[in-house]
Amino acid sequence: MLSRMLMRTVLLGLLPATAWAANSVVVQSKAVPRGAHGVTVGIYVANEIPVQGFVLPMEVRSVTPGAYIADTFSLETENRLDSFLIGMAVIGYLPSPDNTLPWKCQGRGYGTRGPIDFISPDGVLYGAVRTSDSCLPIGNDGAPPGGSPSLKMTFNVTGVDGTFEIDTTCITWNNHILFVDCTDLQTTTTVMPSFTKGVITIGCACDCHGDPVCDHIHNIMDLNKTIGVAFRGAPPVIDPNPLCPYTDTDVNCDGVTTVIDVGKMRNVVFMGANPNTEFCNPCP
């Protein structure tokens, strides 16, 4: 009976979503050093209905060539999913798409199961149904990086700077991410939760270097920030990426913000200088 329930849960993707609101799955984004081992990424679940079935198909794909998972990959239940919906949990690894349209529900997507081959893209399927009366109660794991994720990915990464994504996808043409409502056992109402992909940054990446306001334009506000640090005792402007080796106002990469950085920022803001040549490369 449980096997039939699991099969029914996994194949319900064609049914329309009936709710959104607080129902969500969020994959943590983070920055990691080159070649890091044992990287953990949390998957955070929020459900405003008690859930009897949970299907989560995912794809890991490289955005920057060579920046990807390496050597090892695992997916484990934690927190609420470690106490509920564990009896028929199924974790499937899908090493490659079965056609030329591999993701976002174009074509059949993934079908072949086997070990992940660490060649982008790789697929992962998590599916579970309740055991006895053990529905996943209404709840919220919180938001990354805090909270208590219900799933945890663990992997190594390559030694190439760049990014890769952990996104949702279709494992077969009718298999979407979904929750199955535990209060409607007769019609098995499905809920398609919102999904936030995770972006994993490997190595040095300085998203706001030379742009201390971090609005992706260079203007007088950036110059004022630089002047504040150089002359007025303002605290350093730390890049959002903790792996960035320089502060956002240290545009010549000498380890401090001085009149030289103010001059370079003025040249970019008012004199039309090219920031790619006026500012240093913080990630040589």
C-alpha positions in Angstrom: 0.0 0.0 0.0 2.8 2.4 0.9 4.5 1.6 -2.4 1.3 2.5 -4.3 1.0 5.7 -2.3 4.6 6.7 -3.1 4.0 6.0 -6.8 0.8 8.1 -6.8 2.6 10.9 -5.0 5.6 10.9 -7.4 3.3 11.0 -10.5 1.0 13.8 -9.4 2.8 16.6 -11.2 0.2 17.0 -13.9 -2.4 18.1 -11.3 -2.8 21.8 -10.9 -1.3 23.6 -8.0 -3.9 24.6 -5.4 -2.0 26.9 -3.1 1.2 28.9 -2.8 1.5 31.4 0.1 3.9 30.1 2.7 4.6 26.8 0.9 8.2 27.0 -0.2 11.5 25.3 -0.7 14.7 27.3 -0.5 18.2 26.0 -1.4 21.0 27.9 0.5 23.4 30.0 -1.6 27.0 30.3 -0.3 30.6 31.0 -1.2 33.2 28.3 -0.7 37.0 28.1 -1.2 38.5 26.5 -4.3 38.7 22.7 -3.9 36.7 22.7 -0.7 35.8 19.3 0.8 32.6 18.5 2.8 30.7 21.6 1.7 27.2 21.5 3.2 24.2 23.2 1.7 20.8 23.4 3.5 17.4 23.0 1.9 14.8 24.8 3.9 11.1 23.8 3.8 8.0 25.8 4.8 4.5 24.3 4.6 1.2 25.9 5.6 -0.6 22.6 5.3 0.1 19.2 6.8 1.9 17.2 4.1 1.6 13.5 3.4 3.8 13.5 0.3 6.8 15.5 -0.8 8.5 15.4 -4.2 11.6 17.4 -4.9 13.4 17.0 -8.2 16.6 19.0 -8.6 19.4 19.6 -11.1 22.9 20.7 -10.4 24.4 22.5 -13.3 27.6 24.5 -13.9 27.3 28.2 -14.8 31.0 28.8 -15.2 32.9 26.0 -17.1 34.8 23.9 -14.6 33.1 25.2 -11.5 31.1 22.2 -10.2 30.7 19.5 -7.7 33.6 16.9 -7.5 34.3 13.5 -6.1 31.4 13.1 -3.7 27.8 14.1 -3.3 25.1 13.0 -0.8 21.6 14.1 0.2 20.3 13.5 3.8 17.2 14.3 5.7 17.4 16.5 8.8 15.2 18.4 11.2 11.5 17.9 10.5 12.0 15.5 7.5 14.1 13.3 9.8 11.0 12.8 12.1 8.2 12.8 9.5 7.8 11.3 6.0 10.8 9.1 6.5 9.3 5.6 6.1 9.2 5.6 2.3 11.9 8.2 1.5 13.5 7.6 -1.9 16.6 9.4 -3.0 17.5 8.8 -6.6 20.6 10.1 -8.4 20.3 10.7 -12.2 23.6 11.2 -13.9 22.5 12.7 -17.1 19.4 13.9 -19.1 17.9 11.5 -21.6 17.5 14.0 -24.4 18.7 17.3 -25.7 16.3 19.4 -23.6 17.4 18.4 -20.2 15.8 20.9 -17.7 12.9 23.1 -16.9 10.4 20.5 -18.0 11.3 20.6 -21.7 11.1 17.2 -23.2 11.3 14.1 -20.9 14.2 15.5 -18.8 15.8 12.8 -16.6 14.8 9.2 -16.5 17.9 7.1 -16.1 19.1 6.5 -12.6 22.6 5.8 -11.5 25.5 7.4 -9.6 26.2 11.1 -10.2 29.1 11.3 -12.7 30.2 14.9 -11.7 29.7 16.1 -15.2 27.2 19.0 -15.5 24.3 18.6 -15.3 23.4 16.0 -12.7 19.9 15.2 -11.3 18.7 14.4 -7.9 15.2 13.2 -6.8 13.9 13.3 -3.2 10.5 11.7 -2.7 8.7 10.7 0.5 5.2 9.8 1.8 3.9 9.6 5.3 4.0 6.5 7.4 0.9 5.7 9.5 -0.4 9.1 10.7 3.0 10.8 10.7 2.2 13.7 8.4 4.7 16.6 8.1 3.0 19.1 10.4 2.6 22.8 9.5 5.9 24.5 10.0 8.8 26.5 8.8 12.5 25.6 8.8 13.5 29.3 8.8 15.7 31.0 6.3 19.3 30.2 5.3 21.9 30.5 6.6 20.2 30.1 10.0 17.2 28.0 10.8 17.2 24.2 10.7 17.1 22.8 7.2 15.1 19.6 6.5 17.5 18.4 3.9 21.3 18.7 3.6 23.5 18.3 0.6 27.2 17.5 1.1 29.8 17.6 -1.6 33.3 18.5 -2.7 33.9 21.3 -5.3 36.4 21.7 -8.0 39.4 24.1 -7.8 38.0 26.4 -10.6 36.7 29.9 -9.7 33.1 30.4 -10.8 29.5 29.4 -9.9 27.1 26.5 -10.2 23.4 26.3 -9.5 21.2 23.9 -7.6 17.8 24.4 -9.2 14.5 22.5 -9.5 13.7 20.6 -12.7 11.6 17.7 -14.1 12.8 14.2 -13.6 10.2 12.9 -16.0 7.8 15.1 -18.1 5.0 15.1 -15.5 7.1 15.1 -12.3 7.3 18.6 -10.7 8.2 19.7 -7.2 5.1 19.3 -5.1 3.5 18.8 -1.7 0.6 16.4 -1.2 -2.0 17.7 1.3 -2.5 15.4 4.3 -6.0 16.7 5.0 -7.5 15.5 1.7 -6.8 11.8 1.5 -9.5 11.1 -1.0 -8.6 13.4 -3.8 -5.0 13.9 -2.9 -4.8 17.6 -3.4 -1.4 18.8 -4.6 0.4 22.1 -3.8 3.2 23.3 -5.9 5.5 25.3 -3.6 7.6 28.2 -4.6 11.3 27.4 -5.1 14.4 29.4 -4.7 17.6 28.0 -6.3 20.9 27.9 -4.6 24.0 29.5 -6.2 27.3 28.2 -5.1 30.3 30.5 -5.7 33.8 28.9 -5.8 36.9 30.8 -5.0 37.4 34.5 -5.2 34.4 36.6 -6.2 33.9 40.2 -5.3 30.5 41.2 -6.3 30.7 44.8 -5.1 34.4 45.6 -5.2 34.7 49.2 -6.4 31.0 49.6 -5.9 30.6 50.0 -2.1 26.9 51.0 -2.4 26.5 47.7 -4.3 23.9 49.0 -6.7 25.9 47.9 -9.8 26.6 51.5 -10.9 29.4 53.9 -10.1 28.2 57.2 -8.8 28.8 59.9 -6.2 27.4 57.7 -3.4 30.3 55.3 -4.0 32.8 58.2 -4.0 31.3 59.4 -0.7 31.6 55.9 0.8 35.3 55.8 -0.2 36.0 59.3 1.2 34.3 58.3 4.4 36.6 55.3 4.9 39.7 57.1 3.8 39.3 60.4 5.7 36.4 60.2 8.2 37.0 57.1 10.1 34.1 55.2 8.6 34.3 51.4 9.0 35.6 49.3 6.1 32.9 48.3 3.5 33.2 44.5 3.5 32.1 42.8 0.3 29.0 40.6 0.5 31.1 37.6 -0.5 33.2 36.8 2.5 35.9 35.2 0.3 36.7 38.6 -1.4 40.3 39.4 -0.2 39.8 43.2 -0.4 37.3 45.7 1.0 35.0 47.4 -1.6 36.6 50.8 -1.3 40.2 49.4 -1.7 40.1 49.8 -5.4 43.9 49.6 -5.9 44.1 46.4 -3.8 46.9 47.5 -1.5 45.1 46.5 1.7 44.0 50.0 2.8 41.6 52.7 1.6 43.5 56.0 1.0 43.6 59.1 -1.1 44.7 57.0 -4.0 41.5 55.0 -3.9 39.5 58.3 -3.6 41.3 59.6 -6.7 40.6 56.4 -8.7 37.0 56.4 -7.7 36.7 60.1 -8.7 38.2 59.3 -12.1 35.5 56.6 -12.7 32.6 58.6 -11.4 33.4 62.1 -12.9 36.1 61.6 -15.5 34.7 58.7 -17.5 37.6 56.3 -16.6 37.0 52.6 -17.3 36.6 50.8 -13.9 38.1 47.7 -15.5 41.4 49.5 -16.0 41.2 52.1 -13.2 40.4 49.6 -10.5 42.5 46.5 -9.6 41.4 43.0 -10.2 40.6 41.7 -6.7 40.7 38.1 -8.0 43.9 37.7 -9.9 
